[in-house]
């Protein structure tokens, strides 16, 4: 086993929690585990994709496996051997084709601007070691023969050396703290559970991200998987691919729009579309909107099976119950006319960057000038199209990744550092001495009306839990939250932990706020008495271990103190080390 790996570390033992801060009453207090775990997991996941994407160029094999079980076990074996090529080779070929090139280019650009270090290798992630064993795969059939769901289980351990992670100088210079703070010591084996969908194609079984998402959505409906989906309809040229898309848009025909999408990217959507198409199309038809398109002209660039299509000229007209209007693109300028008003992107009067209270502000003008200079050399944006089985399709994912890479290519490290300083100065002007920021006015304007009910006054922010936090008794608050869960307004995990399980005896203490001001002896006694109840809920699967605050996950580590009343970094560090040890 090498010292590096591609897989994020599992959480072991009691879930660590952030340093507690004395909250207000009643305090929504849900522990979600340490930021370190999130950072390490993200680095591992991104690195896995980068490593795998780069390595796939080395092998043109058909990939996949002979059976769903074999595909699942092969994934575990690839992770255990830190063989990203073996893992990516298990993906559905279209998904592999979609991911590999942009991920490879992304790591190159991040290395160039020093977000990643120069020694970041596409063949491994330094500083991360994961070991996986005791793997098993359970296959759950569906109503069709070519799609199954896999429950993959294993035991995993992980070690992270923060100093060895491929963190670039740009991040090291601007980030607070040291990379060593990301260190994670090897833990006892921890369960690793994954639910992944496998798809049969040409007598081989592949794992699929798209089908996994589709199956997760279908599970909520209880509907069967369609035997056949929307058949892809491509064009004979890149221009035809864009015409197909525009024709579907103008006709407001969802079937034609979905058929025009790149099947490498949206095979799962095309297969599952019949589950929602009828209802969605009916709703769209009833909206009373009509569109027309004229004078479409394109410029196509690139070579091979992927091209970039830039729209040079286009005239769109729309009509709805709210009024009519037009959108025109010509000679690089957009012009919108609607409701008796017009906006021309090439008219300085319409597109003034600085106006109103900030007109003449040197700080804002300086930021605007720096942004314009930084992106002056941006290459032309366009819509990505790809040739699949001899036909051309619109590629939304490739369009987004290409746009992101185009922006990155235009930036240097020096420009990023300059923009960082000027953005901070602009924020000071906007929300500091240069302008006032009235939080109460913002809430009044965008949240609630004058009555006691939580309402949305139009375009604003409305939180259905506000009425629950207004309750004076913990029992009434718990009933209020439960009603919101049952009606689907919030998820169960949005209910404060102590109210979600009042049977554990802390609901009233927490709701009243007394929980956070109790004496050391009373606090430790209350936490110690309640901990077995919460631990039993974790064992029963009713609660995730990462949801437990530290006093319930490891009350023995409190050292006899109510840590909500403590202001001592060394104490918090000792408690955290004890709980995570």
C-alpha positions in Angstrom: 0.0 0.0 0.0 1.5 3.4 -1.0 1.6 6.5 1.2 -0.9 8.3 -0.9 -4.5 7.7 -1.9 -7.4 9.0 -3.8 -10.2 8.5 -1.3 -11.4 10.9 1.4 -11.0 9.9 5.0 -14.0 8.5 6.8 -15.1 9.9 10.2 -14.1 7.6 13.0 -15.4 7.5 16.5 -17.4 10.4 18.0 -17.9 13.2 15.6 -15.6 16.1 16.5 -17.3 19.5 16.8 -16.2 23.1 16.3 -15.1 25.3 19.3 -18.4 26.1 21.0 -19.6 29.7 21.1 -22.2 30.7 23.7 -25.4 31.0 21.6 -28.5 33.1 22.1 -31.7 31.5 23.3 -33.1 29.5 21.8 -30.0 28.4 19.9 -30.2 26.2 16.9 -27.2 24.0 17.6 -26.4 21.2 15.2 -22.9 19.8 15.0 -21.9 19.0 11.4 -18.3 17.8 12.2 -15.1 19.7 11.6 -14.2 21.9 8.7 -11.0 19.8 8.4 -13.0 16.7 7.4 -14.8 18.7 4.7 -11.6 20.2 3.3 -9.8 16.8 3.3 -12.8 15.1 1.7 -13.0 17.8 -1.0 -9.3 17.5 -1.7 -9.6 13.8 -2.0 -12.6 13.8 -4.2 -11.2 16.4 -6.6 -7.9 14.7 -6.7 -9.6 11.4 -7.4 -11.3 12.9 -10.4 -8.2 14.6 -11.7 -6.0 11.5 -11.2 -8.6 9.3 -12.9 -9.4 11.7 -15.7 -5.7 12.1 -16.6 -5.0 8.4 -16.5 -7.9 7.4 -18.7 -5.9 8.7 -21.7 -3.5 5.8 -21.1 -6.1 3.1 -21.7 -8.7 2.7 -24.4 -10.1 -0.5 -23.0 -13.9 -1.1 -22.9 -13.7 -0.9 -19.0 -16.7 -2.0 -16.9 -17.1 -5.5 -15.5 -18.8 -8.8 -16.3 -21.5 -8.3 -13.6 -22.8 -5.7 -11.2 -21.2 -7.4 -8.2 -17.9 -7.5 -10.0 -18.2 -3.8 -10.8 -18.8 -2.9 -7.2 -15.9 -5.1 -5.9 -13.6 -3.7 -8.6 -14.3 -0.2 -7.3 -13.4 -1.2 -3.8 -10.3 -3.0 -5.1 -9.3 0.1 -7.1 -9.6 2.3 -4.1 -7.7 -0.1 -1.9 -4.9 -0.3 -4.5 -5.1 3.5 -5.1 -5.7 2.7 -8.7 -7.7 5.6 -10.1 -7.4 4.3 -13.6 -9.2 1.1 -12.5 -11.9 3.3 -10.8 -12.5 5.6 -13.8 -12.5 2.6 -16.1 -15.7 1.4 -14.4 -17.7 4.5 -15.3 -20.2 4.5 -18.1 -18.1 5.4 -21.3 -20.1 8.5 -22.0 -19.5 9.9 -18.5 -15.8 9.1 -18.7 -15.6 10.9 -22.0 -17.4 13.9 -20.4 -15.1 14.2 -17.4 -11.6 13.4 -18.5 -10.4 16.4 -20.6 -11.8 19.3 -18.5 -10.5 17.8 -15.3 -7.0 17.4 -16.8 -7.0 21.0 -18.0 -8.4 22.2 -14.7 -5.5 20.8 -12.7 -3.1 22.4 -15.2 -4.6 25.8 -14.8 -4.8 25.5 -11.0 -1.1 24.6 -10.9 -0.3 27.5 -13.2 -1.9 30.1 -10.9 -0.4 28.3 -7.8 -3.7 27.1 -6.3 -2.1 23.7 -6.5 1.6 23.2 -5.9 4.1 22.6 -8.7 4.7 19.0 -7.4 1.0 18.2 -7.6 1.0 15.0 -9.6 -1.9 13.6 -11.7 -0.8 10.1 -10.6 -1.4 10.5 -6.9 -2.3 12.8 -4.1 0.5 13.4 -1.7 -0.2 13.5 1.9 -3.3 11.2 1.9 -3.3 7.5 2.7 -6.5 5.5 2.7 -6.8 1.7 3.3 -10.0 -0.2 2.5 -10.9 -3.7 3.3 -13.7 -6.2 4.1 -15.7 -5.2 1.0 -19.1 -6.5 0.1 -21.7 -5.7 -2.6 -25.5 -6.2 -2.4 -27.3 -5.9 -5.7 -30.9 -4.6 -5.7 -32.7 -5.3 -9.0 -35.1 -2.8 -10.6 -38.0 -3.4 -13.0 -35.6 -3.4 -16.0 -32.8 -5.8 -16.7 -30.1 -3.2 -17.6 -30.2 -1.1 -14.4 -29.5 -2.2 -10.8 -28.6 -0.4 -7.6 -25.6 -1.5 -5.6 -25.0 -1.1 -1.9 -21.3 -1.2 -1.4 -19.8 -1.6 2.1 -16.3 -1.7 3.4 -14.1 -0.7 6.3 -11.7 2.2 5.8 -8.9 4.0 7.6 -7.3 7.3 6.6 -4.2 9.4 7.4 -3.7 13.0 6.3 -0.4 14.9 6.3 -1.4 18.5 5.8 2.1 19.7 4.9 2.4 17.1 2.2 -1.0 18.0 0.5 -0.5 19.6 -2.9 -1.6 23.1 -1.7 -0.1 25.9 -3.9 1.6 29.0 -2.7 -1.3 31.3 -3.5 -3.5 29.4 -1.1 -0.8 29.2 1.5 -0.2 32.9 1.4 -3.9 34.0 1.8 -5.2 31.3 4.0 -5.2 31.6 7.8 -3.5 28.8 9.8 -1.0 26.2 8.8 -1.5 23.1 6.5 -0.5 21.0 9.5 -3.9 21.9 11.0 -5.3 19.5 8.4 -3.4 16.6 9.8 -5.6 13.5 10.6 -4.0 10.6 12.5 -4.8 7.1 11.5 -8.1 5.9 13.0 -9.6 2.6 13.7 -11.4 1.1 10.7 -14.7 2.9 10.1 -17.6 1.8 8.0 -17.7 3.1 4.4 -21.1 2.7 2.7 -21.9 3.8 -0.9 -25.1 3.5 -2.9 -24.3 3.5 -6.7 -26.3 2.6 -9.7 -24.8 0.2 -12.3 -25.9 0.1 -16.0 -25.4 -2.6 -18.6 -24.1 -1.5 -22.0 -22.9 -3.8 -24.7 -22.9 -6.7 -22.3 -20.6 -4.9 -19.8 -21.7 -3.4 -16.4 -20.6 0.2 -15.6 -21.0 2.4 -12.6 -22.8 5.7 -13.4 -23.1 9.1 -11.6 -26.0 10.2 -13.8 -28.1 7.1 -13.3 -27.3 7.2 -9.5 -28.8 10.7 -9.3 -31.8 9.6 -11.5 -32.5 6.6 -9.3 -32.3 8.7 -6.2 -35.0 11.0 -7.6 -37.1 8.1 -8.9 -37.1 6.4 -5.5 -39.2 9.3 -4.2 -41.9 8.8 -6.8 -42.3 5.0 -6.6 -42.6 4.9 -10.4 -41.0 2.2 -12.6 -38.0 2.9 -14.8 -39.2 3.4 -18.4 -38.2 0.6 -20.8 -37.2 3.2 -23.3 -36.6 6.9 -23.0 -36.3 9.9 -25.3 -34.2 9.0 -28.3 -31.3 11.4 -28.9 -31.7 13.5 -32.2 -28.4 15.0 -33.4 -27.5 17.1 -36.4 -25.2 16.6 -39.4 -23.0 19.5 -38.4 -22.2 21.7 -35.3 -24.6 24.3 -36.7 -27.3 21.7 -37.0 -26.9 20.9 -33.4 -27.6 24.5 -32.4 -30.5 24.7 -34.8 -32.0 21.6 -33.1 -31.7 23.3 -29.8 -33.2 26.6 -30.9 -36.1 24.8 -32.7 -37.0 22.9 -29.5 -36.7 26.1 -27.5 -38.9 28.1 -29.9 -41.5 25.4 -29.9 -41.3 25.1 -26.1 -41.1 21.3 -26.8 -39.3 19.6 -23.8 -39.0 16.3 -25.7 -37.1 18.0 -28.6 -34.9 19.9 -26.1 -34.0 16.8 -24.2 -33.4 14.9 -27.5 -31.0 17.6 -28.6 -28.7 17.1 -25.6 -25.4 15.3 -25.7 -26.2 11.6 -24.7 -22.7 11.3 -23.2 -23.8 13.9 -20.6 -27.5 13.3 -20.3 -28.1 9.6 -21.1 -29.8 9.1 -17.8 -32.0 12.1 -18.2 -33.1 10.9 -21.6 -33.9 7.5 -20.2 -35.9 8.7 -17.3 -37.6 11.7 -19.0 -40.9 9.9 -19.7 -41.5 9.9 -15.9 -42.0 13.6 -15.9 -42.4 14.8 -19.4 -46.2 14.8 -19.7 -46.8 16.8 -16.6 -44.0 19.2 -17.3 -45.1 19.8 -20.9 -48.6 20.4 -19.8 -47.5 23.0 -17.3 -45.3 24.7 -19.9 -48.2 24.8 -22.4 -50.5 26.3 -19.9 -48.0 29.1 -19.2 -49.2 30.9 -22.4 -45.7 31.8 -23.6 -44.7 31.9 -27.3 -41.3 32.4 -28.9 -39.9 33.0 -32.5 -36.3 33.0 -33.7 -34.9 34.5 -36.8 -31.6 35.3 -38.5 -29.4 32.8 -36.6 -25.8 32.9 -37.7 -22.8 31.0 -36.1 -19.1 30.8 -36.1 -17.6 27.4 -35.4 -14.1 26.9 -34.0 -12.1 23.9 -32.9 -11.4 20.5 -34.5 -12.1 16.9 -33.8 -15.3 15.6 -32.1 -15.8 18.7 -30.0 -16.4 22.2 -31.4 -17.3 25.6 -30.0 -20.2 27.4 -31.6 -20.5 31.2 -31.1 -23.7 32.9 -32.0 -22.9 35.9 -34.2 -26.5 37.0 -34.9 -29.9 36.1 -33.5 -33.3 37.7 -33.2 -35.8 36.3 -30.6 -39.3 37.6 -30.0 -41.4 36.5 -27.1 -45.0 37.0 -26.0 -46.7 36.2 -22.7 -49.6 37.4 -20.6 -47.2 39.9 -19.0 -46.3 41.5 -22.3 -44.2 41.2 -25.5 -40.5 41.8 -26.2 -37.5 41.1 -28.4 -33.9 40.1 -27.8 -31.4 40.7 -30.6 -27.7 39.9 -30.9 -25.8 41.5 -33.7 -22.2 42.4 -34.1 -21.4 41.5 -30.5 -24.1 43.7 -29.0 -27.2 42.5 -27.2 -30.4 44.7 -27.3 -33.4 43.9 -25.2 -36.8 45.6 -25.7 -39.7 45.0 -23.4 -42.4 46.9 -21.7 -41.6 50.1 -23.5 -38.0 50.0 -22.2 -34.8 49.0 -24.0 -31.3 48.0 -22.9 -28.3 48.0 -25.3 -25.1 46.3 -24.1 -23.0 48.5 -26.4 -24.5 51.7 -25.2 -22.3 53.3 -22.5 -25.3 55.1 -21.1 -27.1 51.8 -20.5 -24.1 49.8 -19.3 -22.4 52.3 -17.0 -20.4 50.4 -14.4 -20.5 53.1 -11.8 -23.7 55.1 -11.0 -25.9 56.3 -8.2 -24.3 56.7 -4.7 -21.0 55.2 -5.9 -20.5 57.4 -8.9 -17.0 58.8 -8.8 -15.8 56.4 -6.2 -12.1 55.8 -7.0 -12.2 52.4 -5.2 -15.1 51.1 -7.3 -13.8 52.5 -10.5 -10.4 51.0 -9.8 -11.9 47.6 -9.3 -14.0 47.9 -12.5 -10.8 48.8 -14.4 -8.9 45.9 -12.9 -11.6 43.4 -13.8 -11.8 44.7 -17.3 -8.0 44.5 -17.7 -7.8 41.0 -16.2 -10.4 39.6 -18.5 -9.4 41.6 -21.6 -7.7 38.6 -23.1 -10.6 36.2 -22.5 -11.1 34.0 -25.5 -14.5 33.9 -27.2 -17.2 32.2 -25.3 -19.5 29.8 -27.1 -21.7 26.7 -26.9 -19.9 23.4 -26.8 -21.2 20.7 -29.2 -19.9 17.2 -29.5 -20.1 14.5 -32.1 -21.4 11.2 -30.8 -21.9 8.2 -33.1 -21.6 10.5 -36.1 -24.2 13.1 -35.0 -23.7 16.5 -33.3 -25.3 17.4 -30.0 -25.4 20.4 -27.7 -23.3 19.8 -24.6 -24.4 21.9 -21.5 -21.8 20.4 -19.2 -18.9 21.0 -21.6 -20.2 24.5 -22.2 -20.0 25.3 -18.5 -16.6 23.7 -18.0 -15.2 25.4 -21.1 -16.4 28.8 -19.9 -14.8 28.2 -16.5 -11.5 27.2 -18.1 -11.7 30.2 -20.4 -11.9 32.5 -17.4 -9.1 30.7 -15.6 -6.8 30.9 -18.6 -7.2 34.7 -18.7 -6.0 35.1 -15.1 -2.5 35.2 -13.6 -1.5 34.9 -10.0 -0.6 38.6 -9.9 -4.0 39.5 -11.2 -5.8 37.3 -8.7 -3.8 38.9 -5.8 -4.5 42.4 -7.2 -8.2 41.7 -7.5 -8.4 40.2 -4.0 -7.1 43.5 -2.5 -9.4 45.6 -4.6 -12.5 43.5 -4.0 -11.8 43.8 -0.2 -11.5 47.6 -0.6 -14.7 47.7 -2.6 -16.6 45.7 0.1 -15.4 48.2 2.7 -16.8 51.0 0.5 -20.1 49.2 -0.1 -20.7 47.9 3.4 -18.3 49.9 5.5 -17.6 53.6 5.7 -18.7 54.2 2.1 -22.3 53.0 2.5 -24.8 52.0 5.2 -26.1 48.5 5.6 -29.4 48.3 7.6 -30.0 44.7 8.5 -33.4 45.4 10.0 -34.5 47.2 6.8 -33.2 44.3 4.7 -35.3 41.8 6.8 -38.3 44.0 6.7 -38.1 44.5 2.9 -37.4 40.9 2.0 -38.8 38.7 4.7 -42.0 39.2 6.7 -45.1 41.4 6.6 -46.4 43.2 9.7 -48.4 40.3 11.0 -47.3 37.4 13.2 -47.3 34.8 10.5 -44.3 33.8 8.5 -45.1 35.0 4.9 -43.3 35.8 1.7 -44.3 39.2 0.4 -43.1 38.5 -3.1 -39.5 37.8 -4.1 -38.4 37.7 -0.5 -37.0 35.3 2.0 -39.4 33.2 4.1 -38.2 30.7 6.7 -41.0 28.4 7.9 -39.2 27.6 11.1 -39.6 31.2 12.4 -43.0 30.4 13.8 -41.5 27.4 15.7 -38.7 29.5 17.3 -41.4 31.9 18.4 -43.0 29.3 20.7 -42.3 29.7 24.4 -42.6 26.1 25.4 -40.3 23.3 24.2 -43.1 20.9 23.6 -45.0 23.3 21.5 -41.8 24.1 19.5 -41.2 20.4 19.0 -44.8 19.9 17.7 -44.3 22.8 15.4 -41.1 21.5 13.9 -42.6 18.0 13.5 -45.6 19.4 11.6 -43.2 21.2 9.2 -41.3 17.9 8.6 -44.5 16.0 7.9 -45.8 18.6 5.4 -42.4 18.5 3.7 -41.4 22.1 4.4 -38.2 21.1 6.1 -36.0 18.0 6.5 -35.9 16.1 9.8 -32.3 17.1 10.3 -33.4 20.8 10.2 -35.1 20.2 13.6 -32.8 21.1 16.5 -31.4 17.8 17.8 -32.6 18.3 21.4 -36.2 18.9 20.3 -36.1 16.1 17.7 -35.6 13.6 20.5 -37.2 15.0 23.6 -37.3 11.6 25.1 -33.6 12.0 25.9 -34.4 14.7 28.5 -32.6 17.8 27.3 -35.4 19.6 25.3 -36.6 22.0 27.9 -33.1 22.8 29.2 -31.9 23.6 25.7 -35.0 25.5 24.7 -35.0 27.7 27.8 -31.3 28.5 27.3 -30.5 27.2 30.8 -28.4 24.4 29.2 -25.7 26.9 28.3 -25.4 28.6 31.7 -25.6 25.6 34.0 -23.0 25.0 36.6 -20.2 22.7 35.6 -21.4 19.8 37.8 -25.0 20.1 36.6 -24.0 20.4 33.0 -21.8 17.4 33.1 -24.4 15.4 34.9 -27.1 16.3 32.4 -24.9 15.4 29.5 -23.7 12.2 31.0 -27.3 11.1 31.8 -28.5 12.0 28.3 -25.6 10.6 26.2 -26.7 6.9 26.4 -30.1 7.8 24.9 -28.6 9.7 22.0 -26.0 6.9 21.5 -28.8 4.4 21.2 -30.4 6.5 18.5 -27.2 6.4 16.6 -27.0 2.7 17.0 -30.5 2.3 15.8 -29.8 4.4 12.7 -32.2 7.2 13.7 -29.4 9.7 14.2 -26.0 10.2 12.5 -23.0 10.2 14.8 -21.7 13.5 13.2 -24.9 15.2 14.5 -23.9 14.7 18.2 -22.4 17.7 19.9 -19.2 16.9 21.7 -20.8 16.8 25.2 -23.1 14.0 24.0 -20.6 12.2 21.9 -17.9 12.1 24.5 -19.0 13.5 27.9 -16.0 11.9 29.6 -13.8 14.4 27.7 -15.4 17.5 29.3 -13.0 17.4 32.2 -15.9 18.3 34.6 -16.7 21.6 32.9 -19.6 23.2 31.0 -17.5 24.2 27.9 -20.2 26.7 26.8 -19.0 28.8 29.7 -15.3 28.4 28.9 -13.0 30.8 27.1 -9.8 28.8 26.9 -8.3 27.6 23.5 -6.1 25.1 25.2 -9.1 23.5 26.9 -11.0 23.3 23.7 -8.0 21.7 22.0 -7.7 19.1 24.7 -11.4 18.3 24.6 -11.3 17.9 20.8 -8.2 15.7 20.9 -9.8 13.5 23.6 -13.0 13.1 21.6 -11.3 12.4 18.4 -8.6 10.2 19.8 
